[in-house]
Amino acid sequence: MAETGYGSLRRMLEYLRNKGTLIKVSLLFLLPLLSVILLGCREDREASLRERAETYNRLYRWKKVEEASIFVKPDKREKYLEEVEPLMEQLNINDYQIGKVTLRDNDSRAKVQVKRTFFLLPSVIERKEIQEQEWLFIQGQWYLESNY
């Protein structure tokens, strides 16, 4: 028996209706999965930033300025060394702690709070400060941009 145009149209509409349902069901499963993946990427970025900030501040504390400069944004390293090396003769950091990390600008920039206790020679009076370091994500790596 020959099919009329309406039968074909009805089958096509049913097919599209079923496809729409399939797409909706797929989205219901894919959206949470995508959220988990994106959240995981964000957590990975924050974890890698915390690790780099910890390493940088440990090197800085022990006056390993050349090694610490590796963590500074490449175009600022020379200036960093000029500013920091003379300061190391007077600065003594007793302790530091990485505090709050705030990612922003699509997780390509971040602020890292660092709590430090230190003294500046010739004084031996211990001081406390909370410093906010600015970090930048470049080509898969975090670099310190300001507030060494």
C-alpha positions, 0 to 999 in steps of 0.5 A: 500500500502506498503511503500518503504524505501525511503518514511520512510527516507523522513518522518524521514528527514522531522521530523528531519528538523522540529525538528531542526527548533523547536530547533533553535526557542527554542534557540532564546527564551531561550538564551535571557531568560537565559541571563536575569536570569544570569544577574539577579543573577549577580545583586543580588550578587552585591546588596548583596555585597553592602549591606554587605559592607555598614553594615560592614563599618557602624559598623567599623565607629562606632567602633563596631569591634566585630560585624564588624568581622562577615563580615570578612572571618572566618579564618581571624577574629582572626587576624582582631581583633588583628589588628583592636581593638588597632587601634580603640583607635586612629581612628575616621571615620567622613564619608564613602561612598561605591563607585565602586564595581567590580565583577570578577572570575565568580562573586566569588571575588570582589573589593569594593572602600570605600571613607573615611574621618577620623583622627588619634588621637592625630591629628585632621587633617582630611584625605581622602582616597579611600580604596579598600576592597577585598571581597570573596563569600563563601557558598552564602555569601560575606566576607571581605578578606583584607583591613579592 
